[in-house]
């Protein structure tokens, strides 16, 4: 019963549409009406600016961390339950009960699970993500390719539950980013305003 409660609570925590609520309460904007129309962190930066985007990022990570930490709070073992319950928070973010079972791509919320499970692995994942953003200037590439690298990296920890969950999240990322991947192939994917990828695109365009 306690474990079932953890899954339900994690789903509800993950379902909190941070971007929608922050945008509405503090910026009087519906994040879904601008940019990519997504409720996640990347679109929050586009629509709400750096302060709003950072707040949404922190909240989305916290959702994953808090949801995944529930088994530890209730004294449930073994430790890999953190990963499985954390997936309920990811599911909540992706299919939020508060906005008609729609949601974001769950990148930041998935990172929050890593933070709860292994802070060291979380730092590794962040380093991979940031490096890829700086190299490609595309959050979508950093998310999809980065998750593939993180999954491979998990093999070196000899922790099969972590590897299985990472692989599952990578599949989810690929599905949620299918439109981004199509734009990447067409050379039309949006870029962040910094990084090597943006420099090369501008150079190629003669700007």
PASEBA-1860 file (N, C-alpha, C; in nm, 3 decimals):
! residues 207
1> XXXXXXXX> 0.083/-0.121/0.000/0.000/0.000/0.000/0.086/0.126/0.000 ~ 0.193/0.124/0.080/0.282/0.240/0.086/0.349/0.264/-0.048 ~ 0.392/0.156/-0.111/0.458/0.168/-0.240/0.362/0.222/-0.345 ~ 0.239/0.175/-0.343/0.138/0.226/-0.437/0.115/0.375/-0.414 ~ 0.113/0.416/-0.289/0.097/0.558/-0.256/0.212/0.640/-0.312 ~ 0.333/0.585/-0.305/0.450/0.654/-0.360/0.434/0.678/-0.510 ~ 0.387/0.578/-0.582/0.367/0.592/-0.726/0.263/0.700/-0.757 ~ 0.153/0.699/-0.682/0.047/0.798/-0.706/0.097/0.939/-0.675
9> XXXXXXXX> 0.165/0.955/-0.561/0.217/1.087/-0.524/0.321/1.135/-0.623 ~ 0.409/1.044/-0.668/0.512/1.082/-0.764/0.448/1.128/-0.895 ~ 0.343/1.058/-0.937/0.274/1.099/-1.059/0.214/1.238/-1.043 ~ 0.150/1.264/-0.929/0.087/1.395/-0.906/0.192/1.506/-0.896 ~ 0.305/1.476/-0.833/0.413/1.575/-0.825/0.467/1.604/-0.965 ~ 0.489/1.498/-1.041/0.538/1.516/-1.177/0.440/1.589/-1.266 ~ 0.311/1.577/-1.236/0.207/1.639/-1.317/0.200/1.790/-1.302 ~ 0.263/1.845/-1.199/0.259/1.991/-1.180/0.317/2.059/-1.303
17> XXXXXXXX> 0.236/2.133/-1.378/0.285/2.198/-1.501/0.359/2.327/-1.467 ~ 0.483/2.314/-1.428/0.561/2.427/-1.378/0.559/2.546/-1.474 ~ 0.585/2.519/-1.602/0.589/2.625/-1.701/0.458/2.699/-1.713 ~ 0.348/2.625/-1.711/0.215/2.686/-1.724/0.184/2.771/-1.601 ~ 0.208/2.716/-1.482/0.174/2.786/-1.360/0.263/2.908/-1.336 ~ 0.393/2.892/-1.359/0.484/3.006/-1.340/0.453/3.116/-1.441 ~ 0.430/3.077/-1.567/0.397/3.175/-1.669/0.269/3.251/-1.638 ~ 0.168/3.179/-1.591/0.039/3.241/-1.561/0.045/3.329/-1.436
25> XXXXXXXX> 0.111/3.279/-1.331/0.111/3.350/-1.203/0.201/3.473/-1.201 ~ 0.318/3.464/-1.266/0.417/3.571/-1.252/0.441/3.652/-1.379 ~ 0.405/3.597/-1.495/0.432/3.668/-1.621/0.306/3.695/-1.701 ~ 0.192/3.644/-1.651/0.063/3.662/-1.718/0.069/3.618/-1.864 ~ 0.137/3.504/-1.884/0.151/3.448/-2.018/0.120/3.299/-2.011 ~ 0.062/3.249/-2.120/0.042/3.105/-2.134/0.157/3.052/-2.219 ~ 0.246/2.979/-2.157/0.366/2.931/-2.226/0.331/2.846/-2.348 ~ 0.210/2.790/-2.348/0.168/2.705/-2.459/0.127/2.785/-2.582
33> XXXXXXXX> 0.117/2.918/-2.566/0.074/3.003/-2.678/0.191/3.060/-2.757 ~ 0.315/3.034/-2.714/0.430/3.091/-2.783/0.541/2.991/-2.803 ~ 0.641/3.031/-2.881/0.756/2.944/-2.904/0.716/2.812/-2.967 ~ 0.762/2.704/-2.906/0.730/2.570/-2.955/0.598/2.518/-2.900 ~ 0.532/2.599/-2.813/0.405/2.563/-2.749/0.421/2.451/-2.646 ~ 0.544/2.416/-2.614/0.571/2.311/-2.516/0.573/2.372/-2.376 ~ 0.546/2.292/-2.274/0.544/2.345/-2.137/0.678/2.332/-2.068 ~ 0.779/2.279/-2.136/0.907/2.249/-2.072/1.001/2.367/-2.060
41> XXXXXXXX> 1.121/2.337/-2.010/1.219/2.438/-1.977/1.265/2.519/-2.097 ~ 1.295/2.452/-2.208/1.347/2.524/-2.325/1.249/2.630/-2.372 ~ 1.121/2.594/-2.380/1.022/2.692/-2.423/0.998/2.797/-2.316 ~ 1.017/2.760/-2.190/1.003/2.859/-2.083/1.107/2.969/-2.099 ~ 1.228/2.933/-2.137/1.330/3.034/-2.161/1.291/3.124/-2.279 ~ 1.233/3.065/-2.383/1.193/3.143/-2.499/1.081/3.242/-2.464 ~ 0.980/3.193/-2.393/0.860/3.273/-2.369/0.870/3.360/-2.244 ~ 0.930/3.306/-2.138/0.932/3.377/-2.010/1.063/3.448/-1.982
49> XXXXXXXX> 1.167/3.418/-2.061/1.296/3.482/-2.038/1.383/3.404/-1.943 ~ 1.504/3.454/-1.914/1.601/3.378/-1.834/1.557/3.351/-1.690 ~ 1.492/3.448/-1.628/1.450/3.427/-1.489/1.338/3.323/-1.483 ~ 1.235/3.341/-1.564/1.125/3.246/-1.565/1.170/3.108/-1.608 ~ 1.257/3.103/-1.709/1.308/2.975/-1.756/1.386/2.901/-1.650 ~ 1.466/2.975/-1.575/1.547/2.912/-1.469/1.459/2.860/-1.357 ~ 1.355/2.935/-1.323/1.261/2.890/-1.219/1.192/2.762/-1.263 ~ 1.148/2.757/-1.388/1.082/2.637/-1.441/1.179/2.520/-1.443
57> XXXXXXXX> 1.303/2.544/-1.484/1.406/2.439/-1.484/1.423/2.380/-1.344 ~ 1.438/2.468/-1.245/1.458/2.422/-1.107/1.337/2.342/-1.058 ~ 1.217/2.390/-1.090/1.097/2.320/-1.046/1.083/2.184/-1.113 ~ 1.115/2.177/-1.242/1.103/2.050/-1.313/1.204/1.947/-1.263 ~ 1.325/1.992/-1.233/1.423/1.901/-1.173/1.376/1.856/-1.036 ~ 1.326/1.951/-0.957/1.280/1.920/-0.822/1.165/1.819/-0.824 ~ 1.078/1.829/-0.924/0.968/1.733/-0.935/1.021/1.591/-0.944 ~ 1.121/1.572/-1.029/1.179/1.439/-1.042/1.249/1.394/-0.916
65> XXXXXXXX> 1.322/1.485/-0.854/1.396/1.451/-0.732/1.302/1.417/-0.618 ~ 1.201/1.500/-0.599/1.107/1.478/-0.490/1.026/1.351/-0.512 ~ 0.977/1.332/-0.634/0.900/1.211/-0.663/0.983/1.085/-0.645 ~ 1.106/1.087/-0.695/1.193/0.970/-0.684/1.238/0.944/-0.541 ~ 1.239/1.048/-0.458/1.287/1.033/-0.319/1.182/0.974/-0.226 ~ 1.059/0.961/-0.272/0.953/0.910/-0.186/0.983/0.774/-0.125 ~ 1.038/0.675/-0.201/1.070/0.547/-0.137/1.168/0.562/-0.021 ~ 1.265/0.652/-0.034/1.360/0.675/0.075/1.290/0.738/0.195
73> XXXXXXXX> 1.198/0.830/0.168/1.125/0.896/0.277/1.040/0.797/0.356 ~ 0.987/0.697/0.285/0.902/0.597/0.350/0.979/0.472/0.393 ~ 1.111/0.475/0.376/1.194/0.362/0.419/1.179/0.237/0.334 ~ 1.149/0.254/0.207/1.131/0.139/0.117/1.264/0.105/0.051 ~ 1.301/-0.019/0.052/1.424/-0.066/-0.011/1.389/-0.186/-0.101 ~ 1.482/-0.224/-0.195/1.615/-0.169/-0.220/1.611/-0.032/-0.288 ~ 1.729/0.026/-0.306/1.741/0.163/-0.352/1.687/0.183/-0.493 ~ 1.684/0.077/-0.575/1.639/0.095/-0.713/1.491/0.131/-0.723
81> XXXXXXXX> 1.416/0.121/-0.614/1.278/0.169/-0.617/1.272/0.318/-0.646 ~ 1.380/0.389/-0.611/1.389/0.532/-0.642/1.371/0.555/-0.793 ~ 1.434/0.471/-0.873/1.425/0.483/-1.018/1.284/0.456/-1.069 ~ 1.225/0.349/-1.019/1.093/0.310/-1.069/0.985/0.410/-1.028 ~ 0.988/0.453/-0.904/0.890/0.552/-0.859/0.915/0.685/-0.930 ~ 1.043/0.716/-0.954/1.076/0.837/-1.028/1.015/0.839/-1.166 ~ 1.004/0.722/-1.228/0.942/0.714/-1.361/0.796/0.761/-1.357 ~ 0.730/0.744/-1.244/0.592/0.792/-1.231/0.588/0.944/-1.241
89> XXXXXXXX> 0.692/1.010/-1.186/0.700/1.156/-1.198/0.723/1.197/-1.343 ~ 0.806/1.123/-1.414/0.829/1.149/-1.556/0.698/1.130/-1.634 ~ 0.626/1.025/-1.603/0.497/1.000/-1.668/0.401/1.114/-1.640 ~ 0.403/1.164/-1.516/0.316/1.276/-1.480/0.351/1.401/-1.558 ~ 0.480/1.429/-1.573/0.522/1.548/-1.648/0.481/1.537/-1.795 ~ 0.490/1.418/-1.849/0.459/1.395/-1.990/0.308/1.391/-2.016 ~ 0.232/1.339/-1.920/0.087/1.328/-1.933/0.023/1.385/-1.806 ~ 0.026/1.517/-1.794/-0.019/1.582/-1.671/-0.171/1.581/-1.657
97> XXXXXXXX> -0.216/1.538/-1.541/-0.359/1.535/-1.513/-0.417/1.676/-1.504 ~ -0.330/1.774/-1.478/-0.377/1.911/-1.459/-0.399/1.987/-1.590 ~ -0.348/1.937/-1.701/-0.365/2.007/-1.830/-0.410/1.908/-1.939 ~ -0.505/1.826/-1.902/-0.566/1.737/-2.001/-0.476/1.625/-2.049 ~ -0.390/1.575/-1.961/-0.299/1.463/-1.991/-0.205/1.495/-2.107 ~ -0.167/1.621/-2.117/-0.062/1.663/-2.209/0.058/1.706/-2.125 ~ 0.172/1.730/-2.189/0.287/1.769/-2.109/0.411/1.791/-2.190 ~ 0.525/1.793/-2.121/0.653/1.822/-2.183/0.730/1.697/-2.220
105> XXXXXXXX> 0.859/1.716/-2.241/0.944/1.607/-2.288/1.023/1.541/-2.176 ~ 1.010/1.593/-2.055/1.058/1.528/-1.932/1.209/1.519/-1.918 ~ 1.283/1.605/-1.986/1.430/1.600/-1.975/1.474/1.642/-1.836 ~ 1.428/1.760/-1.790/1.468/1.809/-1.659/1.416/1.719/-1.546 ~ 1.294/1.669/-1.561/1.237/1.581/-1.458/1.315/1.450/-1.449 ~ 1.359/1.399/-1.563/1.442/1.278/-1.564/1.575/1.304/-1.495 ~ 1.631/1.423/-1.517/1.756/1.458/-1.449/1.735/1.459/-1.298 ~ 1.617/1.500/-1.255/1.586/1.501/-1.112/1.589/1.362/-1.051
113> XXXXXXXX> 1.549/1.261/-1.129/1.557/1.122/-1.081/1.702/1.085/-1.056 ~ 1.790/1.121/-1.149/1.933/1.093/-1.133/1.988/1.156/-1.006 ~ 1.944/1.279/-0.979/1.992/1.349/-0.859/1.952/1.274/-0.733 ~ 1.831/1.221/-0.730/1.785/1.145/-0.613/1.856/1.012/-0.602 ~ 1.882/0.948/-0.714/1.941/0.813/-0.714/2.091/0.816/-0.691 ~ 2.161/0.904/-0.762/2.306/0.912/-0.752/2.353/1.052/-0.792 ~ 2.384/1.139/-0.695/2.430/1.274/-0.728/2.551/1.274/-0.820 ~ 2.640/1.176/-0.806/2.759/1.169/-0.892/2.716/1.143/-1.037
121> XXXXXXXX> 2.623/1.051/-1.055/2.575/1.020/-1.190/2.499/1.140/-1.247 ~ 2.429/1.212/-1.162/2.360/1.334/-1.204/2.460/1.436/-1.260 ~ 2.573/1.454/-1.193/2.675/1.548/-1.239/2.732/1.503/-1.374 ~ 2.750/1.372/-1.389/2.797/1.318/-1.517/2.698/1.350/-1.628 ~ 2.568/1.326/-1.601/2.464/1.352/-1.701/2.460/1.501/-1.737 ~ 2.473/1.587/-1.637/2.472/1.732/-1.662/2.591/1.773/-1.748 ~ 2.707/1.715/-1.720/2.827/1.747/-1.797/2.810/1.707/-1.944 ~ 2.750/1.591/-1.967/2.724/1.545/-2.104/2.628/1.640/-2.174
129> XXXXXXXX> 2.520/1.674/-2.105/2.417/1.761/-2.164/2.474/1.899/-2.197 ~ 2.542/1.960/-2.104/2.597/2.094/-2.125/2.700/2.094/-2.237 ~ 2.785/1.992/-2.240/2.887/1.982/-2.345/2.823/1.975/-2.483 ~ 2.716/1.896/-2.495/2.649/1.881/-2.625/2.575/2.009/-2.666 ~ 2.518/2.080/-2.568/2.454/2.207/-2.600/2.557/2.305/-2.654 ~ 2.674/2.311/-2.590/2.779/2.403/-2.634/2.833/2.365/-2.771 ~ 2.837/2.236/-2.800/2.890/2.190/-2.929/2.789/2.205/-3.042 ~ 2.663/2.176/-3.015/2.563/2.172/-3.122/2.467/2.291/-3.123
137> XXXXXXXX> 2.457/2.360/-3.010/2.362/2.471/-2.993/2.217/2.423/-3.003 ~ 2.194/2.293/-2.988/2.058/2.238/-2.997/2.025/2.154/-2.874 ~ 1.924/2.198/-2.801/1.882/2.125/-2.681/1.830/1.986/-2.718 ~ 1.765/1.975/-2.833/1.709/1.846/-2.875/1.819/1.743/-2.895 ~ 1.931/1.785/-2.956/2.044/1.693/-2.975/2.105/1.658/-2.839 ~ 2.122/1.758/-2.755/2.179/1.734/-2.623/2.092/1.636/-2.543 ~ 1.961/1.644/-2.563/1.869/1.557/-2.489/1.872/1.413/-2.542 ~ 1.861/1.397/-2.673/1.851/1.263/-2.732/1.987/1.193/-2.738
145> XXXXXXXX> 2.086/1.260/-2.798/2.220/1.201/-2.804/2.280/1.192/-2.666 ~ 2.254/1.294/-2.585/2.307/1.293/-2.449/2.254/1.177/-2.367 ~ 2.124/1.145/-2.382/2.067/1.033/-2.307/2.126/0.901/-2.354 ~ 2.158/0.891/-2.483/2.222/0.769/-2.533/2.360/0.753/-2.468 ~ 2.435/0.864/-2.459/2.568/0.860/-2.397/2.557/0.828/-2.249 ~ 2.458/0.887/-2.184/2.436/0.860/-2.041/2.402/0.713/-2.018 ~ 2.321/0.657/-2.107/2.285/0.515/-2.094/2.409/0.426/-2.107 ~ 2.493/0.458/-2.205/2.619/0.383/-2.220/2.706/0.402/-2.097
153> XXXXXXXX> 2.711/0.525/-2.046/2.791/0.551/-1.926/2.744/0.473/-1.805 ~ 2.613/0.448/-1.798/2.559/0.374/-1.684/2.612/0.231/-1.677 ~ 2.653/0.178/-1.793/2.707/0.041/-1.797/2.832/0.029/-1.711 ~ 2.908/0.137/-1.701/3.031/0.134/-1.623/3.005/0.137/-1.473 ~ 2.882/0.162/-1.435/2.848/0.159/-1.293/2.805/0.020/-1.249 ~ 2.790/-0.073/-1.347/2.749/-0.211/-1.317/2.622/-0.212/-1.232 ~ 2.527/-0.132/-1.277/2.399/-0.115/-1.206/2.288/-0.135/-1.307 ~ 2.241/-0.262/-1.321/2.148/-0.292/-1.429/2.014/-0.218/-1.415
161> XXXXXXXX> 1.960/-0.196/-1.294/1.835/-0.117/-1.290/1.854/0.023/-1.346 ~ 1.967/0.086/-1.317/1.995/0.219/-1.370/2.004/0.216/-1.522 ~ 2.073/0.116/-1.575/2.088/0.107/-1.721/1.953/0.084/-1.790 ~ 1.871/-0.003/-1.733/1.740/-0.032/-1.792/1.653/0.094/-1.792 ~ 1.652/0.166/-1.681/1.570/0.287/-1.672/1.624/0.395/-1.766 ~ 1.755/0.409/-1.773/1.814/0.506/-1.865/1.777/0.475/-2.009 ~ 1.783/0.347/-2.045/1.747/0.307/-2.181/1.600/0.337/-2.210 ~ 1.515/0.311/-2.112/1.372/0.340/-2.129/1.347/0.489/-2.147
169> XXXXXXXX> 1.416/0.571/-2.068/1.400/0.716/-2.081/1.453/0.765/-2.215 ~ 1.563/0.704/-2.262/1.617/0.741/-2.392/1.514/0.715/-2.503 ~ 1.445/0.601/-2.496/1.340/0.570/-2.595/1.229/0.676/-2.587 ~ 1.192/0.713/-2.464/1.090/0.816/-2.446/1.134/0.947/-2.508 ~ 1.260/0.985/-2.485/1.312/1.109/-2.543/1.305/1.106/-2.695 ~ 1.341/0.993/-2.754/1.339/0.982/-2.900/1.196/0.999/-2.953 ~ 1.099/0.943/-2.882/0.960/0.956/-2.925/0.912/1.099/-2.909 ~ 0.942/1.160/-2.794/0.894/1.296/-2.766/0.962/1.401/-2.853
177> XXXXXXXX> 1.081/1.367/-2.904/1.155/1.462/-2.986/1.145/1.431/-3.136 ~ 1.047/1.353/-3.177/1.041/1.311/-3.318/1.031/1.430/-3.412 ~ 0.955/1.532/-3.373/0.944/1.652/-3.458/1.077/1.727/-3.465 ~ 1.147/1.732/-3.351/1.279/1.797/-3.349/1.376/1.724/-3.439 ~ 1.372/1.591/-3.434/1.464/1.511/-3.516/1.437/1.533/-3.665 ~ 1.309/1.550/-3.700/1.275/1.577/-3.841/1.331/1.712/-3.883 ~ 1.323/1.810/-3.793/1.377/1.943/-3.825/1.529/1.941/-3.833 ~ 1.592/1.859/-3.750/1.738/1.847/-3.755/1.781/1.793/-3.891
185> XXXXXXXX> 1.711/1.689/-3.939/1.744/1.631/-4.069/1.724/1.733/-4.182 ~ 1.627/1.823/-4.162/1.599/1.924/-4.264/1.686/2.049/-4.246 ~ 1.768/2.051/-4.140/1.853/2.166/-4.114/1.777/2.288/-4.066 ~ 1.661/2.265/-4.002/1.576/2.376/-3.960/1.551/2.379/-3.809 ~ 1.625/2.301/-3.734/1.602/2.296/-3.590/1.642/2.428/-3.523 ~ 1.562/2.469/-3.425/1.593/2.591/-3.350/1.721/2.572/-3.270 ~ 1.797/2.680/-3.257/1.922/2.677/-3.181/1.917/2.775/-3.065 ~ 1.991/2.743/-2.960/2.008/2.838/-2.850/2.102/2.949/-2.899
193> XXXXXXXX> 2.099/3.066/-2.836/2.178/3.180/-2.888/2.326/3.176/-2.852 ~ 2.385/3.058/-2.849/2.528/3.045/-2.821/2.573/2.907/-2.866 ~ 2.705/2.887/-2.867/2.759/2.755/-2.898/2.819/2.743/-3.036 ~ 2.896/2.637/-3.055/2.966/2.613/-3.180/2.871/2.592/-3.297 ~ 2.762/2.521/-3.274/2.668/2.494/-3.381/2.610/2.621/-3.440 ~ 2.574/2.715/-3.355/2.520/2.842/-3.402/2.625/2.920/-3.479 ~ 2.748/2.920/-3.430/2.857/2.989/-3.499/2.876/2.933/-3.640 ~ 2.877/2.800/-3.651/2.898/2.737/-3.782/2.781/2.764/-3.876
201> XXXXXXX> 2.658/2.763/-3.822/2.542/2.791/-3.907/2.548/2.934/-3.961 ~ 2.581/3.027/-3.874/2.591/3.167/-3.918/2.705/3.187/-4.017 ~ 2.814/3.118/-3.994/2.927/3.129/-4.084/2.890/3.075/-4.221 ~ 2.818/2.963/-4.223/2.778/2.902/-4.349/2.682/2.993/-4.424 ~ 2.597/3.066/-4.347/2.499/3.156/-4.407/2.562/3.290/-4.444 ~ 2.690/3.309/-4.408/2.759/3.432/-4.441/2.723/3.548/-4.352 ~ 2.678/3.517/-4.229/2.639/3.622/-4.136/2.750/3.645/-4.033
END
